[in-house]
Amino acid sequence: MRNEDFNQIPLNRVVRVGQNSLLTKDLFCVSWILGRFCNYSCSYCWPYAHSRKPDHRPLSLVKQTINEIKRQATQRGFRSFHFSFSGGEPTAHSKFLEILRHYASDRNSMNYLSTHMTSNCSPSIKWFEKYIKATEPLDRVSVTASFHAEFAKEEEFAEKLIFLQQNNVKVTINMVMVPERFDELWNKALYFHGKDINVTLKPQSNTSATKVVEGYTDEQLLRLRTGMPQMDFTSKHVAEKKKLNINKLSPVLQVKLTDDEGQDWFMDQAERFNAFDFNQFKGWECSAGYRSIIIREPDGTIKRSYSCHDKPLGHIEKGFQLFPKIQPCITPTCVSSADSKIPKRKPGTGLPLWPEL
């Protein structure tokens, strides 16, 4: 049911969930922390998430890993791929554009290729022109932009994001809504939203990243759950650049949830799950590790997901092996949206987790 009041979804009766593109395409998904090096030194950044020294793997090893991921995935019948890059700061990787060009180089032999990056968007528009060129062969390009007021100016930040949207790059801003600063952050979110840039309202996680911190009022939780639904602002900016009229904006509903009566429901993005405490999937059949992986630096481990308690699938230097079949979830809480969007179902449900290959 396409209803933007996400409170109406009967989450206690949901038996299957997943990002719609993963449920409808033969799509293999990769989330890759390229390194912890970042050109910013934010006062609130977790120590483990940040390094002032470049810590990136050699380009040859990165290319080799991309090739091996595609090799193992295509053996399972997957010929569509989504690679999401983060850090640290991925744009600070001196070879990042070469990595993207290599990833896109076999587009003609694949069904579909897309890419995403989570970035502070500190490079100049000149750099982003090169980024757009490097990703031109891909079917879809998206960016999650992290706004850091200690280093970035709102006007310049918005200008870069509008430029990306004008060049058909899907954009959303990450805004962690700290309870003590909620009103201040809400006003910043309104500023960007007023310029037709999507804003993801993220609840703050506790230090162990297992649940949402306490301190939100009921009214604040309501805004986290339903506020600023994602809209197709990119199409509007593309149309404006081409001097075309667009009559009606479409909502962006990336996640499909199916209840125990077979009714489909939709949510704009999996980032909202935590605000609803809808992130416990222990015992569910999850396709992570079979049709998706994460690569975590600086230790180089390759796992089925960020939150997962399973043993690693391998290591970027020593090799890895995907699961031979779907495995049950053994993790109490699925905190990261990169994990929770991977298709999963309650045991015995029987609903497919990807289309017939």
PLY file of the C-alpha trace (Angstrom):
ply
format ascii 1.0
element vertex 357
property float x
property float y
property float z
element edge 356
property int vertex1
property int vertex2
end_header
0.00 0.00 0.00
1.58 3.26 -1.10
0.90 5.40 1.91
3.39 8.00 3.14
2.07 7.73 6.70
4.56 5.07 7.69
2.84 4.73 11.07
0.11 2.77 9.29
2.44 -0.13 8.44
1.68 -3.15 10.69
5.34 -3.80 11.49
4.50 -6.50 14.04
2.92 -8.54 11.22
5.65 -8.07 8.58
7.06 -11.39 7.34
9.35 -10.18 4.55
11.30 -6.98 4.04
13.87 -5.70 1.58
14.90 -2.87 -0.66
12.64 -3.00 -3.68
15.54 -3.06 -6.17
16.96 -6.11 -4.40
13.60 -7.89 -4.44
12.95 -7.22 -8.13
16.45 -7.42 -9.68
19.19 -10.05 -9.79
21.18 -7.54 -7.75
24.29 -8.28 -5.69
25.00 -5.57 -3.11
28.41 -4.49 -1.72
29.02 -1.99 1.09
32.69 -1.04 1.24
34.53 1.09 3.82
37.55 2.03 1.72
39.52 3.33 4.71
39.20 5.53 7.77
41.25 8.44 6.41
39.28 11.69 6.38
40.15 15.28 5.55
37.86 16.51 8.36
38.47 16.20 12.10
35.00 16.60 13.56
34.91 16.96 17.34
32.08 14.42 17.67
33.50 11.72 15.36
34.05 8.29 16.90
37.82 7.60 17.18
37.54 4.27 15.35
35.75 5.91 12.40
38.46 8.45 11.62
42.16 8.59 10.78
44.43 11.46 9.83
46.80 9.11 7.98
45.95 7.59 4.57
45.19 3.90 5.12
43.96 2.75 1.72
44.72 -0.57 0.04
46.66 -0.58 -3.25
44.55 0.10 -6.32
45.53 -3.27 -7.81
44.10 -5.11 -4.78
40.87 -3.09 -4.89
40.42 -3.93 -8.58
41.20 -7.59 -7.91
38.58 -7.66 -5.14
35.93 -6.11 -7.40
36.67 -8.75 -10.02
36.46 -11.59 -7.47
33.15 -10.33 -6.08
31.68 -10.26 -9.56
33.11 -13.70 -10.34
31.58 -15.39 -7.31
28.27 -13.55 -7.66
27.86 -14.36 -11.35
28.44 -18.04 -10.51
25.25 -17.75 -8.46
23.41 -16.13 -11.35
23.66 -12.49 -10.26
24.55 -10.18 -13.15
23.49 -6.88 -11.58
25.56 -5.06 -8.96
25.34 -2.19 -6.52
28.58 -0.97 -4.89
28.33 1.50 -2.02
31.56 3.25 -0.92
32.15 5.04 2.38
34.91 5.79 4.88
36.42 7.83 6.42
35.96 9.98 3.39
35.93 8.08 0.07
36.66 11.17 -2.05
39.95 11.55 -0.12
41.11 8.26 -1.68
43.60 9.35 -4.34
42.47 6.54 -6.69
38.72 6.70 -6.04
37.78 7.80 -9.56
39.94 5.02 -11.02
38.11 2.54 -8.78
34.79 3.76 -10.15
36.00 3.59 -13.74
37.16 0.00 -13.22
33.85 -0.97 -11.60
31.93 0.50 -14.56
34.23 -0.97 -17.25
32.19 -4.16 -17.83
28.77 -2.49 -17.94
27.96 -3.91 -21.38
28.31 -7.49 -20.13
26.11 -6.95 -17.05
22.36 -6.45 -16.64
22.64 -3.43 -14.36
25.30 -1.50 -12.42
24.78 1.22 -9.82
26.93 2.96 -7.23
26.50 4.97 -4.06
28.87 6.90 -1.83
28.58 8.42 1.62
30.64 11.61 1.58
31.18 14.93 3.32
31.11 16.39 -0.22
34.14 18.56 0.48
35.64 18.39 -3.05
35.05 21.23 -5.48
32.47 21.15 -8.24
35.40 20.58 -10.63
36.06 17.26 -8.88
32.39 16.35 -9.03
32.44 16.98 -12.79
35.07 14.21 -13.00
32.95 12.03 -10.71
29.94 12.41 -13.00
32.10 11.50 -16.01
33.57 8.43 -14.26
30.11 7.13 -13.34
28.46 7.99 -16.66
28.22 4.34 -17.87
26.29 3.29 -14.75
22.52 2.88 -14.56
22.09 4.75 -11.28
24.33 6.98 -9.15
23.48 8.21 -5.66
25.13 10.10 -2.82
24.45 10.34 0.89
25.90 13.70 1.90
27.03 14.13 5.51
26.79 17.76 6.56
29.39 18.81 9.15
28.81 22.39 10.28
32.29 22.60 11.86
33.82 22.52 8.37
31.12 23.05 5.71
29.07 26.11 4.85
25.39 25.46 4.19
25.18 27.54 1.00
28.24 25.96 -0.66
27.16 22.49 0.48
23.69 22.93 -1.03
25.17 24.32 -4.28
27.24 21.15 -4.80
24.26 18.89 -4.13
22.02 20.78 -6.51
24.75 20.47 -9.15
24.80 16.69 -8.61
21.03 16.51 -8.87
21.09 18.52 -12.09
23.36 15.77 -13.45
20.96 12.98 -12.45
22.71 11.94 -9.23
20.24 10.98 -6.49
21.06 12.86 -3.28
20.03 12.79 0.35
21.62 14.52 3.33
22.34 12.54 6.49
21.20 14.46 9.55
21.76 12.70 12.88
19.08 14.26 15.09
20.81 14.51 18.47
18.03 14.92 21.08
19.67 17.89 22.85
20.10 19.76 19.54
16.93 18.57 17.83
15.39 21.99 17.08
18.68 23.43 15.77
19.21 20.41 13.50
15.58 20.45 12.39
16.02 24.06 11.20
19.11 23.05 9.20
17.14 20.18 7.68
14.36 22.63 6.75
16.93 24.85 5.01
18.12 22.03 2.76
14.63 20.63 2.23
13.53 24.10 1.16
16.08 23.87 -1.66
14.54 20.57 -2.80
17.25 18.34 -1.35
16.15 15.22 0.49
17.15 14.96 4.14
17.38 11.66 6.03
16.43 12.21 9.66
18.54 9.68 11.57
17.99 8.87 15.24
21.18 8.89 17.28
22.47 5.44 18.26
24.04 4.61 21.60
27.81 4.09 21.89
27.52 0.36 21.25
25.30 0.99 18.18
22.66 -1.42 19.49
19.67 0.89 19.97
18.46 4.47 19.77
19.51 6.75 22.61
16.97 7.89 25.17
15.82 11.50 25.42
13.53 11.96 22.42
10.09 13.42 23.11
7.01 11.80 21.55
6.75 14.69 19.10
10.41 14.29 18.06
9.97 10.54 17.55
6.95 11.23 15.35
9.07 13.52 13.16
11.82 10.89 12.97
9.30 8.28 11.87
7.30 10.27 9.32
8.99 13.63 8.75
10.42 14.73 5.40
9.50 11.69 3.27
11.90 11.23 0.37
10.77 12.82 -2.90
12.14 12.65 -6.45
13.82 16.05 -6.25
16.52 14.90 -8.69
14.03 14.70 -11.56
12.87 18.22 -10.71
16.42 19.61 -10.84
17.18 17.76 -14.09
13.98 19.19 -15.61
14.87 22.70 -14.46
18.33 22.41 -16.01
16.75 21.33 -19.31
14.06 24.04 -18.98
11.28 21.45 -18.82
8.16 21.54 -16.66
7.46 18.80 -14.16
3.87 18.73 -12.97
4.07 16.49 -9.93
6.88 15.16 -7.78
6.86 11.44 -7.13
7.60 9.99 -3.69
10.68 7.80 -3.32
9.61 4.47 -1.76
12.65 2.22 -1.78
11.64 -0.44 0.77
8.90 -3.06 0.40
7.41 -4.80 3.44
4.96 -7.71 3.13
2.62 -8.67 5.99
1.25 -12.07 6.97
-1.81 -11.58 4.74
0.30 -10.91 1.63
-0.33 -7.15 1.68
2.60 -5.04 0.46
3.55 -1.83 2.23
6.21 0.71 1.32
8.62 2.96 3.17
10.95 5.56 1.69
14.16 4.10 3.11
15.46 1.59 5.62
17.06 4.37 7.66
13.65 4.84 9.33
13.60 1.31 10.77
15.54 2.30 13.89
13.06 5.08 14.74
10.34 2.40 14.81
12.52 -0.14 16.71
11.98 -2.38 13.68
15.46 -3.89 13.58
15.29 -7.27 15.30
15.49 -10.08 12.74
17.24 -12.84 14.67
16.08 -16.20 13.32
14.85 -14.76 10.02
16.24 -16.15 6.75
18.53 -13.42 5.43
20.19 -13.27 2.01
23.16 -11.27 3.37
26.36 -13.19 2.78
24.84 -14.94 -0.21
23.89 -11.96 -2.36
25.55 -9.14 -0.40
28.73 -8.46 1.59
30.47 -5.68 3.48
34.18 -4.87 3.43
35.39 -3.13 6.56
38.65 -1.23 6.86
41.15 -0.75 8.36
41.24 -4.44 9.32
40.16 -5.66 5.87
37.54 -8.16 7.03
34.77 -9.25 4.68
31.47 -10.11 6.41
27.84 -10.72 5.52
26.82 -7.41 7.16
28.02 -4.64 9.49
26.03 -5.76 12.54
26.44 -9.49 12.01
27.84 -11.74 14.74
28.83 -14.42 12.20
32.45 -15.25 11.58
33.92 -13.21 8.68
33.61 -14.62 5.18
37.29 -13.83 4.65
39.80 -11.05 4.24
40.53 -8.63 1.41
44.15 -9.82 1.18
43.64 -13.53 1.92
40.43 -14.15 -0.02
36.81 -14.83 0.89
33.97 -17.20 0.11
30.28 -16.31 -0.12
27.74 -18.46 1.68
26.66 -21.47 -0.44
23.01 -20.86 0.56
20.84 -18.48 2.58
21.68 -18.49 6.29
19.52 -17.51 9.28
20.26 -14.25 11.10
22.03 -14.84 14.45
22.34 -11.16 15.45
19.99 -9.56 18.03
19.85 -6.08 16.48
20.26 -4.95 12.86
21.37 -1.34 13.36
22.77 -0.33 9.97
20.38 0.40 7.10
22.94 -1.27 4.82
22.08 -4.48 6.72
18.36 -4.06 7.29
17.58 -3.34 3.62
18.98 -6.73 2.52
15.96 -8.99 1.76
14.98 -11.25 4.64
11.92 -13.27 5.61
10.49 -15.10 8.60
11.12 -18.87 8.51
8.50 -20.77 6.56
7.19 -17.68 4.80
8.20 -18.91 1.35
8.09 -15.47 -0.28
10.97 -15.05 -2.78
13.98 -12.91 -1.85
14.92 -12.18 -5.46
13.34 -12.87 -8.86
13.78 -16.09 -10.79
17.27 -16.07 -12.31
0 1
1 2
2 3
3 4
4 5
5 6
6 7
7 8
8 9
9 10
10 11
11 12
12 13
13 14
14 15
15 16
16 17
17 18
18 19
19 20
20 21
21 22
22 23
23 24
24 25
25 26
26 27
27 28
28 29
29 30
30 31
31 32
32 33
33 34
34 35
35 36
36 37
37 38
38 39
39 40
40 41
41 42
42 43
43 44
44 45
45 46
46 47
47 48
48 49
49 50
50 51
51 52
52 53
53 54
54 55
55 56
56 57
57 58
58 59
59 60
60 61
61 62
62 63
63 64
64 65
65 66
66 67
67 68
68 69
69 70
70 71
71 72
72 73
73 74
74 75
75 76
76 77
77 78
78 79
79 80
80 81
81 82
82 83
83 84
84 85
85 86
86 87
87 88
88 89
89 90
90 91
91 92
92 93
93 94
94 95
95 96
96 97
97 98
98 99
99 100
100 101
101 102
102 103
103 104
104 105
105 106
106 107
107 108
108 109
109 110
110 111
111 112
112 113
113 114
114 115
115 116
116 117
117 118
118 119
119 120
120 121
121 122
122 123
123 124
124 125
125 126
126 127
127 128
128 129
129 130
130 131
131 132
132 133
133 134
134 135
135 136
136 137
137 138
138 139
139 140
140 141
141 142
142 143
143 144
144 145
145 146
146 147
147 148
148 149
149 150
150 151
151 152
152 153
153 154
154 155
155 156
156 157
157 158
158 159
159 160
160 161
161 162
162 163
163 164
164 165
165 166
166 167
167 168
168 169
169 170
170 171
171 172
172 173
173 174
174 175
175 176
176 177
177 178
178 179
179 180
180 181
181 182
182 183
183 184
184 185
185 186
186 187
187 188
188 189
189 190
190 191
191 192
192 193
193 194
194 195
195 196
196 197
197 198
198 199
199 200
200 201
201 202
202 203
203 204
204 205
205 206
206 207
207 208
208 209
209 210
210 211
211 212
212 213
213 214
214 215
215 216
216 217
217 218
218 219
219 220
220 221
221 222
222 223
223 224
224 225
225 226
226 227
227 228
228 229
229 230
230 231
231 232
232 233
233 234
234 235
235 236
236 237
237 238
238 239
239 240
240 241
241 242
242 243
243 244
244 245
245 246
246 247
247 248
248 249
249 250
250 251
251 252
252 253
253 254
254 255
255 256
256 257
257 258
258 259
259 260
260 261
261 262
262 263
263 264
264 265
265 266
266 267
267 268
268 269
269 270
270 271
271 272
272 273
273 274
274 275
275 276
276 277
277 278
278 279
279 280
280 281
281 282
282 283
283 284
284 285
285 286
286 287
287 288
288 289
289 290
290 291
291 292
292 293
293 294
294 295
295 296
296 297
297 298
298 299
299 300
300 301
301 302
302 303
303 304
304 305
305 306
306 307
307 308
308 309
309 310
310 311
311 312
312 313
313 314
314 315
315 316
316 317
317 318
318 319
319 320
320 321
321 322
322 323
323 324
324 325
325 326
326 327
327 328
328 329
329 330
330 331
331 332
332 333
333 334
334 335
335 336
336 337
337 338
338 339
339 340
340 341
341 342
342 343
343 344
344 345
345 346
346 347
347 348
348 349
349 350
350 351
351 352
352 353
353 354
354 355
355 356
